[in-house]
Amino acid sequence: MIISRTPCRLCLVGGGTDVRDFYREEYGAVVTCALASYVYVLVSPRFDGRLHVSGVAAEDCGSALDVQHPLVREALRSTGITRGVDVAAFSEVPEGTGLGSSSALTVGLLHALGRYRSRHSPVVQDAYALAQEACAIEINRLDGNAGKLDQFSTALGGLLHIRFNPDETTVCRWIRASPETVQRLEAHMMLFFTGQTRHASTVMSRWRRSMEEKRTVLRRMRDQSDEVAACLESGDVDAVGPILHEAWELKKTISEGISSPEIDSMYEAALQAGATGGKLSGAGGGGFLLVFCPPERQERVRRALGSYTELDVRLEAGGTQVILDDER
């Protein structure tokens, strides 16, 4: 039995510039952090030679070609496993909430299935290669509208400054923030579930239609990644809040459906209670509202948003890992 554990992620700034429509003409860039909220994938051999999928969807199939769940099917195809395994996947956060759980699933599947396959033949398993293959599955084979930040953030983990180049290369750099700065960053972040889920591909399809018209706005959002990285490397955590606020105001101008009257009211209530910035997680339209607030004001924010469920924010320094590999 093999179990992989892959973190979800939170994009702080630059989201949307990781989409090919933007970076094919000029580079995109983001700052992301991995979260200690995980997607687990279990792979175990079956004696009867069939292929069973559970967790993400219950399927009992003769071979990988019969699997209906697209991410599971394509991960099996990528790793060359066609039958004779149980595959189960479980996520600590709901799908469609903007925390990158779908890409964490893809990366985790590739990691666990690749480790299983490597018992019989060599398979490259470094995190960068896993991210590249996850991008190939989600963007190229499945014609997804999303970009590349989720796959690299969940595969590599930590606090990342990622650059997406027109030649399709992706450059990932861990931000050189002190442990004290990372702790302060974590302490400033709050996540509240809006109660709404959405398909990221639907929201991103609207982004893509307005990409050229909003290129100046997206360029500013990209450049904010340099500013946030510099703030964190200098230890100036307080400066991140106003940058997030500007980024959220810019993001709402990209296309319709990114925010809503209810989400706007949530955000305004958080600001009135002492937050210095924030944004919706992921592409927008629902999911989690990130509130950036000094710790001493957070109880006021909790009271102001008392009807919304809060997710404890804990940052994860690592990326995808195999936490169990038992050949018995």
Order of alpha helices (4+ residues) and beta strands (2+ residues): beta-alpha-beta-beta-beta-alpha-beta-alpha-alpha-alpha-beta-beta-alpha-beta-alpha-alpha-alpha-alpha-beta-beta-alpha-beta-beta
